Amino acid sequence: LIDDLKAKNAEVLFELLPSRDAAMGQPMLVQEESWLGQVQVLADSRKIPVHFPAKLFAGKGKEDEIYHDRYHLNVKGHVLYSDYLKESVLATTTRLREWLKGGKAASPAVTP
């Protein structure tokens, strides 16, 4: 999928939601650390940014306000994560910023 998107001139990046433990400031789960390492190797080989905002929710509320369980967000978590995603994507994607300013960014990569 990454190669297909890049072949169509799409900007590609990975935004990975941390587990409750990592996002709340606790150590990453062992399996999560392994998965993140594998994703990072894949992304590095294709020059794609990977964002894993560990500690994103630390100090922003109680665990059960933010997460429904270890991996799924509650409403407050979705609000906080969407704010983070907006800022992260805007900071990372050159063409989106250009397009939002009314510039001549490349055409959409995917056609119907």
Secondary structure as the mmCIF struct_conf table of DSSP 4:
data_model
#
loop_
_struct_conf.conf_type_id
_struct_conf.id
_struct_conf.beg_label_comp_id
_struct_conf.beg_label_asym_id
_struct_conf.beg_label_seq_id
_struct_conf.end_label_comp_id
_struct_conf.end_label_asym_id
_struct_conf.end_label_seq_id
HELX_RH_AL_P HELX_RH_AL_P1 ILE A 2 ALA A 7
TURN_TY1_P TURN_TY1_P1 LYS A 8 ASN A 9
STRN STRN1 PHE A 14 GLU A 15
HELX_LH_PP_P HELX_LH_PP_P1 LEU A 17 SER A 19
HELX_RH_AL_P HELX_RH_AL_P2 ARG A 20 ALA A 23
TURN_TY1_P TURN_TY1_P2 MET A 24 GLY A 25
BEND BEND1 GLN A 26 GLN A 26
HELX_LH_PP_P HELX_LH_PP_P2 PRO A 27 LEU A 29
HELX_RH_AL_P HELX_RH_AL_P3 VAL A 30 ARG A 46
TURN_TY1_P TURN_TY1_P3 LYS A 47 LYS A 47
STRN STRN2 VAL A 50 HIS A 51
TURN_TY1_P TURN_TY1_P4 ALA A 54 GLY A 59
BEND BEND2 LYS A 60 GLY A 61
HELX_RH_AL_P HELX_RH_AL_P4 GLU A 63 ILE A 66
STRN STRN3 TYR A 67 TYR A 67
BEND BEND3 HIS A 68 TYR A 71
STRN STRN4 LEU A 73 LEU A 73
HELX_RH_AL_P HELX_RH_AL_P5 VAL A 75 THR A 92
HELX_RH_AL_P HELX_RH_AL_P6 THR A 94 LEU A 100
TURN_TY1_P TURN_TY1_P5 LYS A 101 GLY A 102
HELX_LH_PP_P HELX_LH_PP_P3 ALA A 105 PRO A 108
BEND BEND4 ALA A 109 ALA A 109
#
